[in-house]
Amino acid sequence: MMEDFKVTKREILFSFTILCAMVGLGVLISNAIMTSWSEKQSDAFSATRIYNDLDKFDYIVRTNVGNFMAEGTLKTVNPVSLPEIKGKYMRIRKVREEYRMHTQVYTTSDGKGHTQVHTRHYWTWDVTGTETFTTKKLSFLGKEFPYSNIELEKFPENDAIIIGHTPTVRYVYYTLPHSKKGTMTGIASDKSLSQLTFTSGMTIDEYVSSIEKKGKVINICFWVVWMILTGGAIFLFYYFENNWLEDNDENNVW
């Protein structure tokens, strides 16, 4: 019980040891995180940069330059389409939904010990099936790649298209546009490109800046969480009886 919660002088002194140990461990972890992130930053700063230049993009493949960043437009070579919706897309995700009734049982109390059980019915659109249609190839700065070889980041979907089939069944279509400007990163080696990632809507300079900011945010978030854990550890130390610290001198208790 909290009324029995007592803190002794020796517990306070020992808690400083816990604090120092946690801070020291936190510094080691933080340094490891920042070292890993610094390597990513170093790769970004040292990478060969290509600004919408087809000839230079072809050159880095032939010369195996290693890390690169290329700014340009990612395009769909063979866009996909469905007869029920207009347009051609990089990817279409067709989701079937059914309008179903659900039952919830819950209990309320009037604050005087009297409880009452209630039943509530509500309706929601529930996913009952999904189909995905994707292009086979993508084009970037004059070169073609299999769709599965490029990881897409921050690639926004178009507004969902909803088509009712019956009063209780509908289909929702989520689509990716057939082209998007952005920055591709990867490694040029053995006269081929690997570890390809395309970040849409970002120039090279914006991409590099985002890496710097992300590293700082990760470090700040780590220290916030770590200090909360440290505070919790010290509180638990105070909460439990630590008779091994005491010599039964009641004057030692605050």
C-alpha positions as CSV (number, residue, x, y, z in Angstrom):
1,M,0.0,0.0,0.0
2,M,1.2,3.5,-0.7
3,E,0.8,4.6,3.0
4,D,3.5,2.0,3.8
5,F,5.7,3.4,1.1
6,K,8.9,4.6,2.8
7,V,12.2,5.8,1.4
8,T,15.4,5.5,3.4
9,K,18.6,7.6,3.1
10,R,20.5,4.6,2.0
11,E,17.9,3.8,-0.7
12,I,18.3,7.3,-2.0
13,L,22.1,7.0,-2.0
14,F,21.9,3.7,-3.8
15,S,19.4,5.0,-6.3
16,F,22.1,7.4,-7.5
17,T,24.1,4.3,-8.4
18,I,21.2,2.9,-10.4
19,L,20.8,6.3,-12.1
20,C,24.5,6.4,-13.0
21,A,24.4,2.8,-14.3
22,M,21.3,3.5,-16.4
23,V,22.7,6.7,-17.9
24,G,26.0,5.0,-18.6
25,L,24.3,2.1,-20.3
26,G,22.1,4.6,-22.2
27,V,25.2,6.4,-23.5
28,L,26.6,3.1,-24.8
29,I,23.3,2.2,-26.6
30,S,22.9,5.8,-27.9
31,N,26.4,5.8,-29.3
32,A,25.7,2.4,-31.0
33,I,22.5,3.8,-32.5
34,M,24.2,7.0,-33.7
35,T,27.2,5.1,-35.1
36,S,24.9,2.9,-37.1
37,W,23.0,6.0,-38.3
38,S,26.3,7.8,-39.1
39,E,27.2,5.0,-41.4
40,K,24.0,5.6,-43.3
41,Q,24.7,9.3,-43.4
42,S,28.2,8.6,-44.6
43,D,26.9,6.4,-47.4
44,A,24.5,9.2,-48.4
45,F,27.1,11.9,-48.4
46,S,29.7,9.8,-50.3
47,A,27.1,8.4,-52.8
48,T,27.4,9.3,-56.5
49,R,24.6,11.8,-57.2
50,I,22.7,11.8,-60.5
51,Y,20.2,14.6,-61.3
52,N,17.8,13.4,-64.0
53,D,20.7,12.4,-66.3
54,L,20.2,9.3,-68.3
55,D,23.8,9.1,-69.6
56,K,25.3,9.4,-66.2
57,F,22.9,6.8,-64.8
58,D,24.0,4.4,-67.5
59,Y,27.7,5.3,-66.7
60,I,27.4,4.3,-63.0
61,V,26.1,0.9,-64.0
62,R,29.0,0.2,-66.3
63,T,31.7,1.5,-63.9
64,N,30.4,-0.1,-60.6
65,V,30.6,3.1,-58.6
66,G,29.0,1.6,-55.5
67,N,26.4,3.7,-53.6
68,F,24.4,6.1,-55.7
69,M,21.4,8.4,-55.4
70,A,19.5,9.3,-58.6
71,E,16.8,11.8,-59.0
72,G,14.1,11.2,-61.7
73,T,10.7,9.8,-62.6
74,L,9.7,6.2,-61.9
75,K,7.4,5.1,-64.6
76,T,5.2,2.0,-65.3
77,V,6.2,0.1,-68.4
78,N,3.0,-2.0,-68.7
79,P,0.3,-0.4,-66.5
80,V,-2.5,-2.5,-65.1
81,S,-6.2,-1.7,-65.4
82,L,-9.6,-3.2,-64.6
83,P,-12.8,-2.8,-66.7
84,E,-14.8,-1.6,-63.8
85,I,-12.5,1.4,-63.0
86,K,-11.0,4.0,-65.3
87,G,-7.3,4.6,-65.8
88,K,-4.1,2.7,-65.9
89,Y,-2.0,2.2,-62.8
90,M,1.2,0.8,-61.3
91,R,-0.7,-1.3,-58.8
92,I,-4.4,-2.0,-58.1
93,R,-5.5,-3.5,-54.8
94,K,-9.1,-4.7,-55.0
95,V,-10.7,-5.2,-51.6
96,R,-14.1,-7.0,-51.2
97,E,-16.1,-5.8,-48.1
98,E,-19.3,-7.0,-46.6
99,Y,-21.6,-4.9,-44.4
100,R,-22.1,-7.1,-41.3
101,M,-23.8,-6.8,-37.9
102,H,-21.8,-7.2,-34.7
103,T,-22.9,-7.6,-31.1
104,Q,-21.2,-6.1,-28.1
105,V,-22.0,-6.9,-24.5
106,Y,-20.9,-4.4,-21.9
107,T,-21.6,-3.6,-18.3
108,T,-22.3,-0.2,-16.7
109,S,-22.3,0.8,-13.0
110,D,-24.2,3.6,-11.2
111,G,-21.4,4.1,-8.7
112,K,-23.5,2.5,-5.9
113,G,-22.5,-1.0,-6.6
114,H,-25.4,-1.6,-9.0
115,T,-24.4,-3.0,-12.4
116,Q,-26.4,-3.6,-15.5
117,V,-25.6,-5.6,-18.6
118,H,-26.3,-4.1,-22.0
119,T,-26.2,-5.4,-25.5
120,R,-25.4,-3.2,-28.4
121,H,-25.7,-4.0,-32.1
122,Y,-23.6,-2.2,-34.7
123,W,-22.7,-2.6,-38.4
124,T,-19.3,-2.3,-40.1
125,W,-17.8,-2.9,-43.5
126,D,-15.5,-6.0,-43.0
127,V,-12.8,-7.1,-45.4
128,T,-13.6,-10.5,-46.8
129,G,-11.1,-10.8,-49.7
130,T,-8.2,-9.0,-51.5
131,E,-6.8,-9.2,-54.9
132,T,-3.6,-7.3,-56.1
133,F,-2.7,-6.5,-59.6
134,T,0.8,-5.0,-60.3
135,T,2.9,-4.0,-63.3
136,K,5.7,-6.4,-64.2
137,K,8.3,-3.8,-65.0
138,L,9.2,-0.2,-64.0
139,S,11.4,2.3,-65.9
140,F,13.8,4.8,-64.4
141,L,16.1,7.0,-66.3
142,G,16.0,4.8,-69.3
143,K,16.5,1.5,-67.6
144,E,13.9,-1.2,-66.8
145,F,13.5,-3.1,-63.6
146,P,11.2,-5.9,-62.3
147,Y,8.5,-4.4,-60.1
148,S,9.6,-6.7,-57.2
149,N,13.2,-5.4,-57.3
150,I,12.3,-1.9,-56.2
151,E,11.2,-1.0,-52.6
152,L,8.7,1.8,-52.7
153,E,8.8,4.4,-49.8
154,K,6.3,7.2,-49.2
155,F,4.5,6.2,-52.4
156,P,1.0,7.7,-51.9
157,E,-2.0,5.9,-53.2
158,N,-4.7,7.6,-55.2
159,D,-8.1,8.3,-53.6
160,A,-9.9,5.1,-53.0
161,I,-12.6,4.1,-55.6
162,I,-15.7,2.5,-54.0
163,I,-18.2,0.6,-56.1
164,G,-21.3,-0.9,-54.6
165,H,-22.2,-4.4,-55.8
166,T,-25.2,-5.1,-53.6
167,P,-26.6,-3.2,-50.5
168,T,-24.3,-5.3,-48.3
169,V,-21.3,-6.0,-50.6
170,R,-18.9,-3.4,-52.1
171,Y,-15.5,-3.3,-53.7
172,V,-12.9,-0.7,-52.8
173,Y,-10.0,-0.1,-55.2
174,Y,-6.7,1.3,-53.9
175,T,-4.3,2.3,-56.8
176,L,-0.8,3.6,-57.3
177,P,-0.2,6.2,-60.0
178,H,1.6,5.0,-63.1
179,S,4.5,7.5,-62.6
180,K,6.0,9.5,-59.8
181,K,9.0,11.8,-59.3
182,G,11.5,11.1,-56.6
183,T,14.9,9.7,-55.6
184,M,16.2,6.2,-56.1
185,T,19.0,4.9,-53.9
186,G,21.0,1.6,-54.4
187,I,24.3,0.0,-55.1
188,A,25.9,-0.2,-58.6
189,S,28.2,-3.3,-58.7
190,D,29.0,-6.2,-61.0
191,K,27.5,-4.1,-63.8
192,S,24.0,-4.3,-62.2
193,L,22.0,-2.4,-59.6
194,S,20.9,-3.8,-56.3
195,Q,19.2,-2.8,-53.0
196,L,17.0,-0.4,-54.9
197,T,14.7,1.9,-52.9
198,F,12.6,4.7,-54.5
199,T,11.4,7.5,-52.3
200,S,8.7,9.5,-54.0
201,G,8.2,13.2,-53.8
202,M,11.8,13.9,-52.6
203,T,14.8,15.5,-54.4
204,I,18.3,14.2,-53.5
205,D,18.9,17.2,-51.2
206,E,15.6,16.6,-49.4
207,Y,16.4,12.9,-49.1
208,V,19.8,13.6,-47.5
209,S,18.3,16.2,-45.2
210,S,15.6,13.7,-44.1
211,I,18.3,11.2,-43.1
212,E,20.0,13.7,-40.9
213,K,16.7,14.7,-39.2
214,K,15.6,11.1,-38.7
215,G,18.9,10.3,-36.9
216,K,18.4,13.1,-34.5
217,V,14.7,12.2,-33.9
218,I,15.6,8.6,-33.2
219,N,18.2,9.6,-30.7
220,I,15.8,12.0,-28.9
221,C,13.1,9.3,-28.8
222,F,15.5,6.8,-27.4
223,W,16.5,9.1,-24.5
224,V,12.9,10.0,-23.7
225,V,12.0,6.3,-23.5
226,W,15.2,5.4,-21.6
227,M,14.7,8.1,-18.9
228,I,11.1,6.9,-18.4
229,L,12.5,3.3,-17.9
230,T,15.2,4.7,-15.6
231,G,12.6,6.5,-13.5
232,G,10.4,3.4,-13.4
233,A,13.4,1.3,-12.3
234,I,14.2,3.7,-9.5
235,F,10.6,3.8,-8.4
236,L,10.4,0.0,-8.2
237,F,13.6,0.0,-6.2
238,Y,12.0,2.4,-3.7
239,Y,8.7,0.4,-3.7
240,F,10.2,-2.9,-2.7
241,E,11.6,-3.4,0.8
242,N,15.4,-3.3,0.6
243,N,16.2,-4.7,4.1
244,W,19.7,-5.7,2.9
245,L,20.6,-2.0,2.8
246,E,19.4,-1.2,6.4
247,D,20.8,-1.8,9.9
248,N,17.3,-1.6,11.5
249,D,18.0,2.0,12.5
250,E,14.6,3.6,12.3
251,N,16.1,7.0,12.2
252,N,17.4,6.1,8.8
253,V,13.9,6.3,7.4
254,W,12.5,9.5,5.8
